[in-house]
């Protein structure tokens, strides 16, 4: 359990961080990151796929479509953008 709350450097993990996949990288310094999860249906009990779409600030334009990224909450940068890119966890393979 203690491993989940620390970073690779050993420091505490920033609060409000999430891991998701970049869906769109067409805008300058802005990415759409999708966080998928399963939620249990209230009446039927079946697990249903859900997703959250976040607009993320990427200052260096370092992420691309399909990359797995870690994002953190920050002050509102625009009307819909209040998350920032922390790091690219995994690059997508270029072999297509």
N, C-alpha and C positions, 0 to 999 in steps of 0.2 A: 504494500500500500504506500509506503514512503517513497518508492520509486516514481509513482505517478505524480507526486506533487513537487518534483524537482526537475530542473533542466539538466542538460548534459554537463554543464559547467559546475553543477552542484548547488547553484543558487535556487531560491524559491521560484516556482513557475508563476508567471504573471497571472493575476486574476482576470477572468473574463476571456480566456483564450479558447479557441476552437480550431479543429482541423477539418478542412474541406477540400473540394476539387474545384479548380478554376474552370468555369463554364464559358466565359467570354473575356477576351483580351483585346477587343477592337478599339476601346477608348484609351486615350492617353492618361496614364497614371491611375486608371480605375479598372478594377476587375470585378466580375460577378463570380462569387464563390458559393457553391452549393454544398450544404451539409445535410446528408441523408441519414435517416434514422427510422426505426420501427416503433410504432405506437400501438398499444392494445386498444381495440375497438371497445367502447363502453358497454354496448349491449350484447354483442355477439362474441367478444373475446378473441376474435381473430386479429393477428398482427398485420397492420397495414403500413405500407411504405409512406413516409412523410418526408418533406424536405423544407429547408429554410434557405432562402436566397439572400446573401449579404452583398452589399456594395462595399468594396474594399479599396483603400488607398494604397497604391504601389508606387512609391516615389521614384524608384529606379527603373521601372518597367521590366523587372527581372523575371516575372512569372509568365507562363504561356498556357494555352488551352491544355487541359488534362493534367496539369501539375497538381500534386498534393501539397497544400500550403497550410501554415499555421497563422491564424489571424487573432488580433487582440482588440478589445474595445478601446476607443479613444474619444476625445472630444468631437462633436459634430464638425465635419469638414465641409459638408454641403447638406442640402435638404435630406438626401437619402443615404449619405455616406458617413458612418460613424465607426468604422472598423479600419484597422491598418494592418498591412502585411508584416508579420514578424520574421518568418523565414520560409524558404521553399524546402519542404520535407523530402519530397521525392519528385524528380523530373520525369515526365512521360518519355517513353522511348520514341526516338525519331524514325525508327524503321517502320514505315507504313507502306 
